[in-house]
C-alpha cells in the first residue's frame, strides 16, 4: 500500500481500526501545517475544494462549512447544529486542488473545523497529541476510499433475510403484541421478515433474560415465528443491572469484569434498570465472557441482535446525582430569576452522558489501567466485536444479524449500524440519504435509518415518502418510540400504496443484495455521490440529494411535504423506470440535463444508467419466497443476453 503513509504522533492507544501494518514515515506531510505539539493540523483549502466523509454526521454530502466532532454521543435531536452523533468516524477525503484522504486514528474527541472558523481553512484538533495519522493518495475520491477500505478490512456481511423489511417499536410488551404485528402485515398481504423486541421483552431490563410473564415459553414462540418466516431480533444493552440474584451481574462482579472507578470499585451508573455496571470491553477476558452470554438467546432460536445504549449512554452516576441534588437544594426557597433558572435547568440536563462521569470510569486494557474518556469511542466497537467473535464459537455455521448504535472505524468488520434515534421530520429523510455514502466510505455497508422516524409523530405522507427511500436502505427497519403514534404500515389508511412500496423493495432485493456483496468484496461503495463517477461535470459535483446505487441505478427520492415531484439532474442519458408495484412499471428515455419529474406518493422512480440493466423479481411475502426463476431485466442497452451478475447466499 505504497499510496498510504502512516505517521505516529506521541504515544497512541491501539484502536485496532486498521488491519494492515504499515511502516512509519518519519517526515510529516508538507501540505499540512502542524502545531508545535502536533495536536492541531491545518490545511488551506482551495475555493472549489469539497470535503467528503465523517461517516455518521449531520449536514450534506460535502461537509464544508461546519464544525464536527467525532465523539460517540447519545443525542436523538439530529439538528444541523449538532457536531456529533452516535458514531465516531474520523476519516475525510479532500477533493479539489489536491485530492487526498486523512484518517486520524484516535479513540477520543477529534474536531474537524471545515471552513467554519475560517472559510478557507480545514483545521483538525486532536484532544491529546497521541494518535496515528494516515495520509492516502489517489487520483479520485473513489480511489482513496478503496485504499482506505483495504487498510481497515472487509465489511460485515449480513444474512440475506436481513434485506427484508423489518418492524420495530419501543415497545411490543408481550408475545401476543408481537403476534398481532405479524398478523397485521400477513393479513394485509404486506411483506415482512423480522419483528424486533425492545427492552420490555426482558425481565426487569436485565440483559439475556426474557420475561416469563410477558413471553411465556419463549423458545416455542421463536419457533412459531420462524414457521411464519419471521425472525425475532432482541435488543442487548450495555448496562448490566445490579441485582444480587442476577447471575450475570454476580459473575461480572466476582470476576472483575466491570469498569472501575478511581478507587478500583465497580463504576456504578444508571440506565433503563436503574443502577448498572458496564462490562469492560477493553478487557479481553471480560469481552469474551459477555460475548458468550448471547448463547442464552441463540439457544432459544434467535439469529439476530441489535446492540444499543453502547456509547455508553448514562442517565446519571451515583456521584453525579449526589452533586446535582446538593446543587438543586441550594435553590429551595429562593426567588429564582432567569440566570438561576438556567443554572437549575443545566444542573438537571447535565446529569446524563456527563464528561465528568466518563472521566471517572476506568478500563483494564491488557493490564494497563486506562481512563474511559481517553478511549470513549471504542466502547460500542468492542461490545459489537465481543458478540461477533463469540458467534463464531456459539454458532459457527450460522450467519447472525448484528448491528450497533455506537461505532468507530473498524467496527464495520463485525456488524452494521443504524443511525440512531432520529425524528419524524422531513429533513431526516434527506439526512438518511446523505449519510449513506459517507457511511459506505467508512466501511459501513449494512446500514439504514429508522424509517418514518423514531421520535415524534409521523404523517401518512411522510411515511410514504420515507418508505420510498427506505426501499433502498440495506437495513430497512420501521422503528418508533414509546408514546408516539403507531406507524406500522398496515395501520395507515392507504394500505394498498404501502403494500405496493414494500413489494417494490422485495422485487429489488436480488439487485440490492448483489450490489452489497460486490461492494464488500471489492472494497467499494454501494452508494456513491454523483461527483465520484462524473468527475468533469460541474452540475454532478453540486448534487447533494441524488445517489448512485450500485453499478446500474441512480435514485432521487422526494423529501419535502406536499410535493408533486422534484427536480433531477441526469449526468448522462438514462432510462427512467417508474414502479407502481413489483410487477407494474413504466419506462421512459431521458436525456442528459435538468428535468422536473412528477413523482406521486404511489410511485418509486429510479434511473437506469446508460449501458446498464436492472434485475427485478416477483415479490414474495418474505425473502425465502423470492423466486429467482421469475427474474427479468430492465435494460438501458441493446444487448439481448444479460450480463448482470447476481449474488445470493
C-alpha positions as semicolon CSV with decimal commas, in nm:
position;residue;x (nm);y (nm);z (nm)
1;X;0,000;0,000;0,000
2;X;0,255;0,250;-0,124
3;X;-0,006;0,523;-0,159
4;X;-0,069;0,533;0,219
5;X;0,169;0,699;0,463
6;X;0,147;0,634;0,834
7;X;0,266;0,887;1,093
8;X;0,282;0,829;1,468
9;X;0,229;1,131;1,690
10;X;0,316;1,085;2,057
11;X;0,213;0,752;2,210
12;X;-0,118;0,644;2,054
13;X;-0,354;0,390;2,204
14;X;-0,403;0,085;1,978
15;X;-0,760;0,105;1,847
16;X;-0,747;-0,197;1,611
17;X;-0,918;0,015;1,346
18;X;-0,651;-0,079;1,093
19;X;-0,565;-0,435;0,988
20;X;-0,274;-0,355;0,752
21;X;0,056;-0,297;0,931
22;X;0,248;-0,020;0,756
23;X;0,595;0,112;0,812
24;X;0,607;0,451;0,984
25;X;0,705;0,759;0,785
26;X;0,938;0,991;0,970
27;X;0,887;1,315;0,776
28;X;0,544;1,472;0,822
29;X;0,341;1,562;0,511
30;X;0,441;1,905;0,380
31;X;0,089;2,001;0,263
32;X;-0,032;2,001;0,626
33;X;0,074;2,256;0,886
34;X;0,120;2,106;1,235
35;X;0,116;2,292;1,567
36;X;0,421;2,270;1,790
37;X;0,275;1,975;1,985
38;X;0,117;1,833;1,666
39;X;-0,230;1,836;1,824
40;X;-0,364;2,077;1,561
41;X;-0,341;2,014;1,185
42;X;-0,420;2,284;0,928
43;X;-0,472;2,271;0,554
44;X;-0,559;2,565;0,328
45;X;-0,847;2,460;0,107
46;X;-0,892;2,575;-0,250
47;X;-1,205;2,773;-0,332
48;X;-1,362;2,474;-0,509
49;X;-1,242;2,202;-0,270
50;X;-1,506;1,960;-0,149
51;X;-1,470;1,756;0,172
52;X;-1,630;1,412;0,196
53;X;-1,656;1,160;0,477
54;X;-1,701;1,161;0,856
55;X;-1,949;0,873;0,836
56;X;-2,243;0,940;1,063
57;X;-2,266;1,319;1,070
58;X;-2,521;1,593;1,009
59;X;-2,548;1,820;0,706
60;X;-2,470;1,740;0,346
61;X;-2,252;1,504;0,147
62;X;-1,997;1,785;0,114
63;X;-1,901;1,860;0,474
64;X;-1,750;2,201;0,405
65;X;-1,880;2,495;0,611
66;X;-1,937;2,339;0,954
67;X;-1,754;2,207;1,259
68;X;-1,780;1,837;1,350
69;X;-1,664;1,628;1,644
70;X;-1,604;1,255;1,631
71;X;-1,728;1,159;1,975
72;X;-1,997;0,894;2,028
73;X;-2,292;1,090;2,166
74;X;-2,633;0,978;2,287
75;X;-2,835;1,261;2,135
76;X;-3,161;1,196;1,945
77;X;-3,212;1,555;1,826
78;X;-3,022;1,544;1,499
79;X;-3,046;1,910;1,401
80;X;-2,799;2,069;1,163
81;X;-2,636;2,250;1,457
82;X;-2,515;1,926;1,616
83;X;-2,147;1,841;1,599
84;X;-2,150;1,473;1,692
85;X;-2,391;1,180;1,673
86;X;-2,376;0,815;1,783
87;X;-2,083;0,711;1,564
88;X;-1,724;0,840;1,551
89;X;-1,566;0,814;1,206
90;X;-1,263;1,046;1,171
91;X;-1,192;0,988;0,801
92;X;-1,222;1,254;0,529
93;X;-1,134;1,297;0,164
94;X;-1,025;1,635;0,029
95;X;-1,116;1,671;-0,338
96;X;-1,016;1,975;-0,541
97;X;-0,685;2,147;-0,594
98;X;-0,532;1,835;-0,440
99;X;-0,706;1,503;-0,380
100;X;-0,609;1,300;-0,073
101;X;-0,756;1,128;0,232
102;X;-0,689;1,172;0,604
103;X;-0,765;0,923;0,880
104;X;-0,696;1,042;1,235
105;X;-0,689;0,719;1,434
106;X;-0,766;0,842;1,785
107;X;-1,029;0,700;2,023
108;X;-1,131;1,025;2,193
109;X;-1,264;1,352;2,052
110;X;-1,132;1,484;1,722
111;X;-1,267;1,818;1,597
112;X;-1,290;1,888;1,225
113;X;-1,335;2,262;1,161
114;X;-1,403;2,256;0,786
115;X;-1,423;2,620;0,688
116;X;-1,631;2,713;0,992
117;X;-1,394;2,946;1,179
118;X;-1,210;3,044;0,860
119;X;-1,390;2,978;0,533
120;X;-1,067;2,866;0,363
121;X;-0,908;2,659;0,641
122;X;-0,951;2,293;0,732
123;X;-0,836;2,263;1,093
124;X;-0,828;1,931;1,277
125;X;-0,780;1,937;1,654
126;X;-0,696;1,615;1,838
127;X;-0,778;1,631;2,208
128;X;-0,442;1,480;2,304
129;X;-0,143;1,469;2,064
130;X;-0,122;1,089;2,078
131;X;-0,260;0,943;1,757
132;X;-0,183;0,777;1,426
133;X;-0,231;0,979;1,111
134;X;-0,280;0,809;0,776
135;X;-0,248;1,012;0,456
136;X;-0,390;0,839;0,149
137;X;-0,303;0,946;-0,203
138;X;-0,516;0,876;-0,510
139;X;-0,632;1,028;-0,834
140;X;-1,000;1,030;-0,736
141;X;-1,202;1,019;-0,413
142;X;-1,315;0,666;-0,502
143;X;-0,952;0,552;-0,542
144;X;-0,882;0,688;-0,194
145;X;-1,191;0,526;-0,041
146;X;-1,097;0,187;-0,185
147;X;-0,744;0,217;-0,046
148;X;-0,880;0,317;0,295
149;X;-1,123;0,027;0,296
150;X;-0,839;-0,216;0,220
151;X;-0,649;-0,060;0,510
152;X;-0,932;-0,119;0,759
153;X;-1,055;-0,458;0,634
154;X;-1,360;-0,623;0,480
155;X;-1,707;-0,517;0,584
156;X;-1,951;-0,736;0,774
157;X;-2,186;-0,948;0,561
158;X;-2,544;-0,956;0,687
159;X;-2,768;-1,257;0,617
160;X;-2,988;-1,244;0,308
161;X;-3,308;-1,237;0,514
162;X;-3,187;-0,914;0,677
163;X;-3,254;-0,738;0,346
164;X;-3,623;-0,800;0,400
165;X;-3,849;-0,545;0,568
166;X;-3,830;-0,532;0,949
167;X;-4,073;-0,385;1,201
168;X;-3,985;-0,247;1,543
169;X;-4,128;-0,030;1,818
170;X;-4,047;0,062;2,173
171;X;-4,226;-0,149;2,276
172;X;-4,417;-0,465;2,193
173;X;-4,477;-0,573;2,553
174;X;-4,599;-0,929;2,515
175;X;-4,579;-1,222;2,277
176;X;-4,943;-1,151;2,190
177;X;-4,846;-0,796;2,088
178;X;-4,574;-0,934;1,861
179;X;-4,813;-1,184;1,707
180;X;-5,061;-0,905;1,634
181;X;-4,789;-0,720;1,444
182;X;-4,705;-1,031;1,241
183;X;-5,074;-1,089;1,170
184;X;-5,124;-0,724;1,078
185;X;-4,870;-0,750;0,798
186;X;-4,957;-1,101;0,684
187;X;-5,335;-1,038;0,682
188;X;-5,283;-0,726;0,472
189;X;-5,059;-0,903;0,220
190;X;-4,759;-0,689;0,322
191;X;-4,411;-0,847;0,309
192;X;-4,223;-0,881;0,641
193;X;-3,913;-1,072;0,753
194;X;-3,845;-0,961;1,112
195;X;-4,000;-0,812;1,424
196;X;-3,788;-0,652;1,695
197;X;-3,805;-0,697;2,069
198;X;-3,719;-0,377;2,254
199;X;-3,630;-0,352;2,624
200;X;-3,963;-0,476;2,760
201;X;-3,910;-0,835;2,648
202;X;-3,655;-0,864;2,928
203;X;-3,713;-0,947;3,291
204;X;-3,671;-0,608;3,462
205;X;-3,440;-0,482;3,182
206;X;-3,178;-0,747;3,255
207;X;-2,963;-0,847;2,957
208;X;-3,003;-1,204;2,829
209;X;-3,323;-1,262;3,024
210;X;-3,681;-1,298;2,899
211;X;-3,989;-1,207;3,099
212;X;-4,171;-1,534;3,164
213;X;-4,488;-1,341;3,241
214;X;-4,500;-1,145;2,911
215;X;-4,323;-1,402;2,688
216;X;-4,409;-1,746;2,829
217;X;-4,234;-2,039;2,659
218;X;-4,013;-1,802;2,463
219;X;-3,833;-2,076;2,270
220;X;-4,163;-2,211;2,141
221;X;-4,271;-1,860;2,044
222;X;-3,948;-1,804;1,848
223;X;-4,009;-2,132;1,664
224;X;-4,369;-2,032;1,587
225;X;-4,246;-1,704;1,440
226;X;-3,992;-1,890;1,225
227;X;-4,269;-2,111;1,090
228;X;-4,430;-1,785;0,976
229;X;-4,093;-1,688;0,819
230;X;-4,038;-1,418;1,082
231;X;-3,708;-1,361;1,262
232;X;-3,726;-1,210;1,612
233;X;-3,446;-0,964;1,686
234;X;-3,394;-0,869;2,053
235;X;-3,210;-0,566;2,185
236;X;-2,900;-0,601;2,405
237;X;-2,797;-0,301;2,616
238;X;-2,455;-0,220;2,752
239;X;-2,551;-0,178;3,119
240;X;-2,581;-0,484;3,346
241;X;-2,837;-0,441;3,623
242;X;-2,707;-0,455;3,980
243;X;-2,912;-0,728;4,146
244;X;-2,784;-0,993;4,383
245;X;-2,982;-1,285;4,237
246;X;-2,897;-1,192;3,877
247;X;-2,622;-1,433;3,774
248;X;-2,469;-1,216;3,501
249;X;-2,420;-0,932;3,747
250;X;-2,270;-1,150;4,020
251;X;-2,038;-1,327;3,771
252;X;-1,918;-0,996;3,637
253;X;-1,866;-0,852;3,983
254;X;-1,688;-1,157;4,125
255;X;-1,453;-1,185;3,827
256;X;-1,370;-0,816;3,800
257;X;-1,529;-0,784;3,454
258;X;-1,684;-0,439;3,505
259;X;-1,534;-0,095;3,453
260;X;-1,396;0,058;3,773
261;X;-1,395;0,393;3,946
262;X;-1,080;0,574;4,057
263;X;-1,069;0,369;4,378
264;X;-1,088;0,035;4,197
265;X;-1,453;-0,031;4,285
266;X;-1,711;-0,114;4,020
267;X;-1,822;0,205;3,845
268;X;-2,195;0,248;3,910
269;X;-2,430;0,448;3,688
270;X;-2,794;0,427;3,585
271;X;-2,979;0,345;3,265
272;X;-3,307;0,156;3,200
273;X;-3,298;-0,079;3,504
274;X;-3,171;0,188;3,737
275;X;-2,823;0,121;3,873
276;X;-2,593;-0,079;3,646
277;X;-2,233;-0,173;3,590
278;X;-2,066;-0,161;3,249
279;X;-1,872;-0,461;3,114
280;X;-1,512;-0,368;3,044
281;X;-1,489;-0,447;2,674
282;X;-1,121;-0,347;2,660
283;X;-1,051;-0,637;2,897
284;X;-1,022;-0,942;2,668
285;X;-1,143;-1,186;2,931
286;X;-1,445;-0,969;3,017
287;X;-1,523;-0,913;2,650
288;X;-1,521;-1,287;2,581
289;X;-1,736;-1,352;2,888
290;X;-2,005;-1,103;2,780
291;X;-1,999;-1,219;2,418
292;X;-2,062;-1,579;2,516
293;X;-2,380;-1,471;2,702
294;X;-2,554;-1,425;2,365
295;X;-2,566;-1,808;2,361
296;X;-2,861;-1,794;2,602
297;X;-3,080;-1,642;2,331
298;X;-2,919;-1,815;2,034
299;X;-3,002;-2,147;2,201
300;X;-3,365;-2,035;2,202
301;X;-3,360;-1,986;1,825
302;X;-3,263;-1,619;1,798
303;X;-3,046;-1,532;1,495
304;X;-3,028;-1,153;1,508
305;X;-2,937;-0,884;1,764
306;X;-2,911;-0,508;1,791
307;X;-2,667;-0,361;2,042
308;X;-2,791;-0,035;2,194
309;X;-2,702;0,227;2,455
310;X;-2,335;0,149;2,397
311;X;-2,174;0,492;2,372
312;X;-2,223;0,408;2,664
313;X;-2,536;0,606;2,747
314;X;-2,557;0,711;3,113
315;X;-2,868;0,861;3,273
316;X;-2,671;0,955;3,582
317;X;-2,393;0,826;3,806
318;X;-2,419;0,795;4,181
319;X;-2,163;1,070;4,232
320;X;-2,319;1,293;3,966
321;X;-2,668;1,254;4,110
322;X;-2,549;1,337;4,461
323;X;-2,379;1,655;4,340
324;X;-2,685;1,755;4,137
325;X;-2,923;1,705;4,431
326;X;-2,695;1,913;4,654
327;X;-2,693;2,188;4,392
328;X;-3,071;2,175;4,347
329;X;-3,122;2,204;4,724
330;X;-2,950;2,544;4,711
331;X;-3,245;2,679;4,514
332;X;-3,503;2,581;4,778
333;X;-3,694;2,887;4,898
334;X;-3,503;3,109;4,656
335;X;-3,661;3,366;4,422
336;X;-3,534;3,208;4,100
337;X;-3,466;3,457;3,822
338;X;-3,355;3,389;3,467
339;X;-2,990;3,306;3,533
340;X;-3,068;3,090;3,836
341;X;-3,332;2,915;3,624
342;X;-3,076;2,841;3,353
343;X;-2,840;2,710;3,619
344;X;-3,110;2,485;3,765
345;X;-3,203;2,351;3,423
346;X;-2,839;2,287;3,329
347;X;-2,785;2,101;3,654
348;X;-3,060;1,854;3,568
349;X;-2,977;1,823;3,198
350;X;-2,610;1,782;3,277
351;X;-2,674;1,460;3,467
352;X;-2,682;1,241;3,155
353;X;-2,379;1,142;2,948
354;X;-2,155;1,366;3,154
355;X;-1,786;1,410;3,070
356;X;-1,722;1,401;3,446
357;X;-1,877;1,054;3,461
358;X;-1,677;0,930;3,163
359;X;-1,365;1,068;3,331
360;X;-1,450;0,870;3,647
361;X;-1,467;0,534;3,468
362;X;-1,164;0,309;3,408
363;X;-1,073;0,009;3,192
364;X;-0,820;-0,268;3,232
365;X;-0,670;-0,295;2,883
366;X;-0,425;-0,588;2,888
367;X;-0,310;-0,489;3,234
368;X;-0,294;-0,115;3,164
369;X;-0,544;0,098;3,356
370;X;-0,698;0,343;3,110
371;X;-0,945;0,625;3,177
372;X;-1,261;0,576;2,973
373;X;-1,268;0,934;2,850
374;X;-0,947;0,873;2,655
375;X;-1,089;0,567;2,473
376;X;-1,457;0,657;2,470
377;X;-1,520;0,588;2,102
378;X;-1,408;0,225;2,133
379;X;-1,681;0,111;2,371
380;X;-1,956;0,032;2,120
381;X;-1,697;-0,102;1,876
382;X;-1,570;-0,356;2,128
383;X;-1,915;-0,452;2,255
384;X;-2,010;-0,550;1,899
385;X;-1,674;-0,717;1,840
386;X;-1,725;-0,927;2,153
387;X;-2,058;-1,055;2,019
388;X;-1,928;-1,118;1,667
389;X;-1,630;-1,318;1,789
390;X;-1,849;-1,517;2,026
391;X;-2,088;-1,608;1,744
392;X;-1,803;-1,794;1,571
393;X;-1,784;-2,023;1,874
394;X;-2,152;-2,040;1,962
395;X;-2,290;-2,094;1,612
396;X;-2,006;-2,126;1,360
397;X;-2,238;-2,237;1,079
398;X;-2,486;-1,950;1,122
399;X;-2,477;-1,601;0,976
400;X;-2,625;-1,392;1,256
401;X;-2,761;-1,041;1,208
402;X;-2,573;-0,792;1,423
403;X;-2,570;-0,415;1,427
404;X;-2,496;-0,141;1,676
405;X;-2,579;0,217;1,768
406;X;-2,233;0,341;1,870
407;X;-1,937;0,273;1,645
408;X;-1,582;0,364;1,545
409;X;-1,373;0,294;1,237
410;X;-1,305;-0,082;1,231
411;X;-1,631;-0,196;1,387
412;X;-1,764;-0,240;1,031
413;X;-1,581;-0,574;1,025
414;X;-1,810;-0,711;1,298
415;X;-2,154;-0,564;1,235
416;X;-2,361;-0,293;1,075
417;X;-2,507;0,021;1,228
418;X;-2,829;0,212;1,223
419;X;-2,814;0,588;1,252
420;X;-2,974;0,610;1,595
421;X;-3,278;0,777;1,741
422;X;-3,385;1,015;1,464
423;X;-3,714;1,205;1,437
424;X;-4,023;1,201;1,215
425;X;-3,902;1,512;1,034
426;X;-3,889;1,571;0,660
427;X;-3,527;1,688;0,696
428;X;-3,436;1,343;0,829
429;X;-3,540;1,176;0,505
430;X;-3,273;1,383;0,332
431;X;-3,026;1,320;0,617
432;X;-3,084;0,944;0,578
433;X;-2,996;0,977;0,207
434;X;-2,686;1,189;0,268
435;X;-2,541;0,963;0,538
436;X;-2,541;0,655;0,313
437;X;-2,231;0,738;0,103
438;X;-2,042;0,884;0,399
439;X;-2,101;0,564;0,598
440;X;-2,001;0,350;0,299
441;X;-1,673;0,541;0,282
442;X;-1,600;0,422;0,637
443;X;-1,687;0,058;0,564
444;X;-2,047;0,059;0,690
445;X;-2,245;-0,105;0,411
446;X;-2,521;-0,273;0,614
447;X;-2,682;0,043;0,743
448;X;-3,005;0,241;0,748
449;X;-3,208;0,495;0,941
450;X;-3,521;0,432;1,148
451;X;-3,783;0,462;0,873
452;X;-4,061;0,714;0,937
453;X;-3,857;0,843;1,232
454;X;-3,809;0,714;1,587
455;X;-3,925;1,018;1,783
456;X;-4,220;1,250;1,718
457;X;-4,539;1,166;1,530
458;X;-4,541;1,090;1,160
459;X;-4,795;1,189;0,900
460;X;-4,907;0,936;0,641
461;X;-4,747;1,139;0,362
462;X;-4,412;1,148;0,540
463;X;-4,433;0,771;0,598
464;X;-4,493;0,709;0,226
465;X;-4,211;0,937;0,114
466;X;-3,965;0,791;0,364
467;X;-4,062;0,438;0,264
468;X;-3,987;0,530;-0,100
469;X;-3,627;0,595;0,012
470;X;-3,631;0,310;0,263
471;X;-3,683;0,054;-0,014
472;X;-3,314;0,112;-0,099
473;X;-3,166;0,108;0,255
474;X;-2,982;-0,222;0,319
475;X;-3,122;-0,217;0,675
476;X;-3,490;-0,145;0,617
477;X;-3,648;-0,106;0,960
478;X;-3,954;0,090;1,070
479;X;-3,889;0,190;1,433
480;X;-4,075;0,428;1,665
481;X;-4,059;0,546;2,023
482;X;-4,278;0,490;2,325
483;X;-4,555;0,749;2,335
484;X;-4,556;0,824;1,963
485;X;-4,834;0,747;1,722
486;X;-4,836;0,389;1,589
487;X;-4,666;0,380;1,250
488;X;-4,679;0,017;1,138
489;X;-4,764;0,037;0,769
490;X;-5,080;-0,174;0,792
491;X;-5,235;0,086;1,025
492;X;-5,248;0,365;0,767
493;X;-5,548;0,449;0,550
494;X;-5,375;0,390;0,215
495;X;-5,274;0,031;0,282
496;X;-5,259;-0,052;-0,087
497;X;-4,988;0,207;-0,153
498;X;-4,778;0,085;0,138
499;X;-4,825;-0,273;0,019
500;X;-4,702;-0,186;-0,329
501;X;-4,399;0,006;-0,199
502;X;-4,300;-0,289;0,019
503;X;-4,335;-0,524;-0,275
504;X;-4,114;-0,298;-0,485
505;X;-3,847;-0,347;-0,218
506;X;-3,879;-0,724;-0,245
507;X;-3,859;-0,705;-0,624
508;X;-3,528;-0,519;-0,585
509;X;-3,371;-0,739;-0,314
510;X;-3,163;-0,956;-0,553
511;X;-3,010;-0,642;-0,703
512;X;-2,957;-0,470;-0,367
513;X;-2,803;-0,777;-0,205
514;X;-2,577;-0,841;-0,504
515;X;-2,452;-0,482;-0,508
516;X;-2,396;-0,500;-0,133
517;X;-2,188;-0,817;-0,166
518;X;-1,987;-0,674;-0,455
519;X;-1,913;-0,362;-0,253
520;X;-1,791;-0,582;0,035
521;X;-1,567;-0,797;-0,183
522;X;-1,426;-0,508;-0,388
523;X;-1,383;-0,261;-0,100
524;X;-1,625;-0,040;-0,287
525;X;-1,921;0,183;-0,210
526;X;-2,278;0,068;-0,261
527;X;-2,400;0,431;-0,254
528;X;-2,191;0,700;-0,424
529;X;-2,227;1,074;-0,473
530;X;-2,260;1,163;-0,839
531;X;-1,932;1,355;-0,811
532;X;-1,743;1,027;-0,752
533;X;-1,830;0,899;-1,101
534;X;-1,889;1,209;-1,314
535;X;-1,562;1,384;-1,239
536;X;-1,578;1,655;-1,507
537;X;-1,942;1,750;-1,462
538;X;-1,983;2,067;-1,255
539;X;-2,354;2,002;-1,202
540;X;-2,296;1,646;-1,081
541;X;-2,045;1,777;-0,827
542;X;-2,310;2,011;-0,686
543;X;-2,583;1,746;-0,646
544;X;-2,648;1,667;-0,278
545;X;-2,980;1,480;-0,294
546;X;-2,929;1,207;-0,554
547;X;-2,711;0,896;-0,526
548;X;-2,572;0,626;-0,749
549;X;-2,675;0,285;-0,618
550;X;-2,452;0,003;-0,736
551;X;-2,349;-0,033;-1,097
552;X;-2,688;0,035;-1,259
553;X;-2,904;0,283;-1,068
554;X;-2,941;0,643;-0,969
555;X;-3,200;0,732;-0,704
556;X;-3,359;1,071;-0,633
557;X;-3,627;1,048;-0,361
558;X;-3,877;1,318;-0,268
559;X;-3,812;1,459;0,080
560;X;-4,042;1,765;0,102
561;X;-4,409;1,779;0,205
562;X;-4,692;1,838;-0,040
563;X;-4,461;1,789;-0,337
564;X;-4,589;1,663;-0,672
565;X;-4,235;1,569;-0,772
566;X;-3,884;1,711;-0,779
567;X;-3,604;1,839;-0,999
568;X;-3,349;1,579;-1,101
569;X;-3,016;1,622;-1,277
570;X;-2,916;1,345;-1,517
571;X;-2,540;1,339;-1,578
572;X;-2,593;1,118;-1,883
573;X;-2,883;0,981;-2,087
574;X;-3,077;0,744;-1,862
575;X;-3,380;0,519;-1,863
576;X;-3,638;0,639;-1,610
577;X;-3,828;0,350;-1,453
578;X;-4,147;0,433;-1,267
579;X;-4,250;0,147;-1,036
580;X;-4,614;0,132;-0,935
581;X;-4,581;-0,217;-0,789
582;X;-4,334;-0,503;-0,820
583;X;-4,499;-0,624;-1,139
584;X;-4,616;-0,293;-1,285
585;X;-4,373;-0,031;-1,414
586;X;-4,326;0,217;-1,696
587;X;-4,003;0,313;-1,876
588;X;-3,911;0,638;-2,047
589;X;-3,585;0,754;-2,202
590;X;-3,449;1,077;-2,054
591;X;-3,163;1,280;-2,200
592;X;-2,877;1,431;-2,003
593;X;-2,970;1,752;-1,822
594;X;-3,214;1,903;-1,575
595;X;-3,567;1,766;-1,552
596;X;-3,872;1,811;-1,333
597;X;-4,007;1,462;-1,264
598;X;-4,358;1,416;-1,130
599;X;-4,348;1,155;-0,852
600;X;-4,677;1,088;-0,673
601;X;-4,666;0,907;-0,338
602;X;-4,782;0,591;-0,514
603;X;-4,461;0,557;-0,718
604;X;-4,093;0,476;-0,678
605;X;-3,880;0,625;-0,955
606;X;-3,528;0,506;-1,040
607;X;-3,293;0,582;-1,327
608;X;-3,100;0,307;-1,505
609;X;-2,761;0,422;-1,626
610;X;-2,655;0,406;-1,988
611;X;-2,544;0,059;-2,094
612;X;-2,668;-0,100;-1,769
613;X;-2,956;-0,318;-1,661
614;X;-3,168;-0,369;-1,351
615;X;-3,278;-0,721;-1,250
616;X;-3,613;-0,747;-1,074
617;X;-3,816;-1,040;-0,948
618;X;-4,172;-1,109;-0,844
619;X;-4,206;-1,009;-0,481
620;X;-4,259;-1,265;-0,207
621;X;-4,407;-1,216;0,137
622;X;-4,062;-1,283;0,283
623;X;-3,712;-1,327;0,143
624;X;-3,734;-1,709;0,141
625;X;-4,024;-1,676;-0,102
626;X;-3,828;-1,475;-0,359
627;X;-3,801;-1,692;-0,669
628;X;-3,506;-1,609;-0,893
629;X;-3,678;-1,804;-1,172
630;X;-3,911;-1,502;-1,205
631;X;-3,623;-1,266;-1,278
632;X;-3,638;-1,024;-1,566
633;X;-3,414;-0,737;-1,670
634;X;-3,496;-0,373;-1,732
635;X;-3,225;-0,271;-1,977
636;X;-3,087;0,061;-2,086
637;X;-2,887;-0,115;-2,358
638;X;-2,936;-0,312;-2,677
639;X;-2,785;-0,642;-2,558
640;X;-3,020;-0,937;-2,563
641;X;-2,823;-1,156;-2,322
642;X;-2,800;-1,044;-1,961
643;X;-2,456;-0,966;-1,824
644;X;-2,562;-0,876;-1,472
645;X;-2,404;-1,089;-1,200
646;X;-2,644;-1,193;-0,924
647;X;-2,509;-1,297;-0,585
648;X;-2,713;-1,496;-0,335
649;X;-2,619;-1,673;-0,014
